[in-house]
Amino acid sequence: MSSTLITRAAALATPSRTIAVGVIGTTHILTGGQRGYASAKKAPNTLPGAMTFTDALAVLKAKEVSKPNHLVEVHIQTNTKAEKHSQPIRTSVLLQKAIKQDSIILVFAEGKLAEEARASGAQIVGGPELVKEVEEGKHKFDKCISTPGMYPSVTRLARILGPKGLMPTTKKGTVTEDISGVIKAQTAAFDIRGDKNGVVHTIIGKVNWDQKDIEGNYQIILEQMKVLAAERFVKKDWVKNVYISSTQGPGIPLISNP
């Protein structure tokens, strides 16, 4: 670690409520536990204190040296104005090193496929009666699958499930008879969601993980953001700023964005 980076890390590890994140020629001050990550209401045009991913992660690891199980997160600010019709950000990826997520899977199925869904780990399974229950808002769930036979009935839920990114579709592979296979894939997948301001807050690892695993997860998420931009017909400048932080660490802007 360079002497400059050691100085930064030492400053961050002090118990003072003012945290200084220094780079050559500039200092980014985060006061009183302020995390400083992206906000759609106040987005900096310049990013004082910006670091490379490697340097920023080293600073966070120094800050959290006594808390090895604390989380490392990234906060990705998107430019919602670049989209003709802004949609909720909701997608899934397979990470380089898995991060456990507790997800509730709902499956619209009947007969043997319903039995298969339950055996494969789906928590909520049902036929036409389940469509009505979802319409009445009786269930909360994170992932939704439908058999082709149930899909015509499920389409009436499009106005409810669509805005949440939960509507099953053949394009996403969530309208299928391969119920067990899709549930297995959905269970392994890591969900990424944006808030109402178009900012994605997501975990990419733990402080005590190897850098290659944390950075590998980060790069996979960035690549998926490019895929989402293409799907939304945004040619450039969809991702505006990216910050990295940890459970008790500051929010550090990263130098390079996709």
C-alpha positions in Angstrom: 0.0 0.0 0.0 1.5 3.4 -0.9 2.3 6.1 1.7 -0.4 8.3 0.4 -3.0 5.5 0.7 -1.7 4.6 4.2 -2.3 8.3 5.2 -5.8 8.1 3.9 -6.5 4.8 5.7 -5.1 6.1 9.0 -7.3 9.2 8.8 -10.4 7.1 8.2 -9.5 4.7 11.1 -9.6 7.5 13.7 -12.6 7.7 16.1 -13.2 11.4 15.1 -16.7 12.1 13.7 -15.1 14.0 10.8 -13.8 11.6 8.2 -11.3 12.9 5.6 -10.9 11.1 2.3 -7.8 12.5 0.7 -6.4 12.3 -2.8 -3.6 14.2 -4.5 -4.5 17.9 -4.7 -8.0 17.6 -3.0 -9.8 16.3 0.1 -13.3 15.1 0.4 -14.8 15.7 3.8 -17.6 13.5 5.2 -18.9 14.8 8.5 -20.8 13.2 11.3 -21.2 9.7 9.8 -22.3 11.2 6.4 -22.0 8.5 3.8 -21.9 10.7 0.8 -23.3 8.3 -1.8 -25.4 9.1 -4.8 -28.6 11.1 -4.4 -30.8 11.8 -7.4 -31.8 15.2 -5.8 -28.3 16.4 -5.4 -25.8 14.9 -7.8 -22.3 16.3 -7.9 -21.0 17.4 -11.3 -17.5 16.7 -10.1 -16.5 14.1 -7.7 -13.9 15.4 -5.2 -12.1 12.6 -3.4 -12.7 10.1 -6.3 -10.5 7.0 -6.2 -9.9 3.8 -8.2 -11.8 0.8 -7.0 -8.7 -0.8 -5.6 -7.7 2.3 -3.5 -11.2 2.9 -2.3 -11.6 -0.7 -1.2 -8.3 -0.6 0.6 -9.5 2.5 2.5 -12.8 0.8 3.5 -10.9 -2.4 4.6 -8.7 -0.2 6.9 -11.7 1.6 8.3 -13.4 -1.7 9.1 -10.3 -3.7 10.2 -12.0 -4.8 13.4 -15.3 -5.6 11.6 -14.4 -8.2 9.0 -18.1 -9.3 8.5 -19.3 -5.8 7.6 -20.7 -5.4 4.2 -19.2 -3.6 1.1 -21.8 -1.9 -1.0 -22.0 0.1 -4.2 -24.5 2.9 -4.9 -25.0 3.5 -8.6 -26.8 6.7 -9.7 -28.6 6.5 -13.0 -29.7 9.3 -15.2 -33.5 8.9 -15.4 -33.7 11.9 -17.7 -31.9 9.9 -20.4 -34.9 7.6 -20.7 -38.0 8.4 -22.6 -40.1 6.4 -20.2 -38.4 5.8 -16.8 -39.0 2.3 -15.5 -38.2 0.7 -12.1 -34.7 -0.8 -12.0 -35.1 -4.5 -11.3 -32.8 -7.3 -12.6 -30.8 -10.4 -11.5 -27.3 -11.6 -12.0 -25.1 -14.6 -11.1 -22.3 -13.2 -9.0 -18.7 -14.4 -9.0 -18.9 -15.1 -5.3 -22.5 -15.7 -4.1 -24.2 -13.4 -1.6 -27.1 -15.0 0.3 -30.4 -13.4 -0.3 -33.7 -14.5 1.3 -36.3 -14.3 -1.5 -39.9 -15.3 -1.5 -40.9 -17.1 -4.8 -44.5 -17.2 -6.0 -45.5 -19.6 -8.7 -48.8 -19.7 -10.6 -49.3 -23.4 -11.3 -51.8 -26.3 -11.0 -51.6 -30.1 -10.6 -48.2 -31.8 -11.0 -46.4 -28.5 -11.8 -47.7 -27.0 -8.6 -46.4 -30.0 -6.7 -43.1 -29.6 -8.5 -42.9 -25.9 -7.5 -43.5 -26.7 -3.8 -40.9 -29.5 -3.9 -38.4 -27.1 -5.5 -38.7 -24.5 -2.7 -41.4 -22.1 -3.9 -43.1 -20.6 -0.8 -46.3 -19.5 -2.5 -48.0 -21.7 -5.1 -51.5 -21.7 -6.5 -53.9 -21.5 -9.5 -56.8 -19.2 -10.2 -57.4 -18.5 -6.5 -53.9 -17.2 -6.1 -54.4 -14.8 -9.0 -57.3 -13.3 -7.1 -55.3 -13.1 -3.9 -52.4 -11.3 -5.6 -54.9 -8.9 -7.2 -56.2 -8.2 -3.7 -52.7 -7.6 -2.4 -52.7 -10.5 0.0 -49.1 -11.7 -0.7 -45.6 -10.1 -0.7 -43.0 -11.8 -2.8 -39.7 -11.1 -4.6 -39.9 -13.4 -7.7 -42.8 -14.6 -9.8 -43.1 -17.6 -12.2 -46.1 -18.9 -14.2 -46.8 -22.0 -16.2 -48.0 -21.4 -19.8 -51.4 -22.9 -18.8 -51.8 -20.3 -16.0 -50.5 -17.3 -18.0 -53.7 -16.2 -19.6 -55.2 -15.7 -16.2 -52.0 -14.0 -14.9 -52.1 -11.4 -17.6 -54.8 -9.5 -15.7 -52.2 -8.8 -13.1 -49.9 -6.9 -15.5 -50.9 -3.5 -14.1 -50.0 -4.7 -10.6 -46.9 -6.8 -11.3 -45.5 -4.9 -14.3 -44.5 -1.7 -12.5 -42.8 -3.8 -9.8 -40.8 -5.8 -12.4 -42.5 -9.0 -11.3 -44.6 -9.8 -14.3 -43.7 -13.3 -15.7 -42.8 -13.2 -19.4 -41.5 -15.7 -21.9 -38.6 -13.3 -22.7 -37.4 -13.5 -19.1 -37.9 -17.2 -19.0 -40.4 -17.0 -16.2 -43.3 -18.4 -18.2 -42.3 -22.0 -18.4 -43.0 -25.7 -17.7 -39.5 -26.2 -16.4 -40.6 -25.0 -13.0 -37.8 -26.7 -11.0 -35.1 -25.5 -13.3 -36.3 -21.9 -13.2 -36.8 -21.9 -9.4 -33.2 -23.2 -9.0 -31.9 -20.5 -11.3 -34.0 -17.8 -9.5 -32.7 -19.0 -6.1 -29.1 -18.7 -7.3 -29.6 -15.3 -8.9 -28.8 -12.1 -7.0 -31.5 -9.4 -7.2 -30.6 -5.8 -8.0 -33.2 -3.1 -7.5 -33.2 0.7 -7.8 -35.0 3.1 -5.5 -37.7 5.6 -6.7 -34.9 8.1 -7.7 -33.1 5.6 -10.0 -30.3 4.8 -7.5 -29.2 1.2 -7.1 -28.0 0.3 -3.7 -26.5 -3.2 -3.6 -24.1 -5.4 -1.6 -21.0 -6.7 -3.5 -19.3 -8.6 -0.7 -17.9 -8.5 2.8 -14.9 -6.6 4.1 -12.9 -9.8 4.7 -13.4 -11.2 1.2 -10.5 -11.2 -1.3 -10.4 -8.1 -3.5 -10.8 -10.2 -6.7 -14.1 -11.5 -5.5 -15.5 -8.2 -4.4 -14.3 -6.5 -7.6 -15.6 -9.4 -9.7 -19.1 -9.0 -8.3 -18.9 -5.3 -8.9 -17.9 -5.7 -12.6 -20.7 -8.2 -13.1 -23.2 -5.7 -11.8 -21.8 -2.9 -14.0 -22.0 -5.1 -17.0 -25.7 -5.8 -16.2 -26.3 -2.1 -15.9 -25.0 -1.8 -19.5 -27.5 -4.5 -20.5 -30.3 -2.6 -18.9 -29.3 0.6 -20.6 -29.4 -1.1 -24.0 -32.8 -2.6 -23.2 -34.1 0.9 -22.3 -32.6 2.3 -25.6 -30.2 4.6 -23.6 -27.2 5.1 -25.8 -24.9 6.8 -23.2 -24.6 8.5 -19.9 -27.2 6.3 -18.1 -24.9 5.6 -15.2 -23.8 9.0 -13.8 -21.9 8.3 -10.6 -20.8 5.2 -8.6 -19.9 5.3 -4.9 -18.5 2.5 -2.8 -19.1 2.2 1.0 -19.1 -0.2 3.9 -21.4 -0.7 6.9 -19.6 2.0 8.9 -17.3 3.5 6.3 -17.8 6.6 4.2 -19.2 6.8 0.7 -16.2 7.1 -1.7 -16.8 8.1 -5.3 -15.2 5.9 -7.9 -13.1 7.4 -10.7 -14.3 5.3 -13.7 -17.9 4.6 -14.6 -19.2 2.5 -17.5 
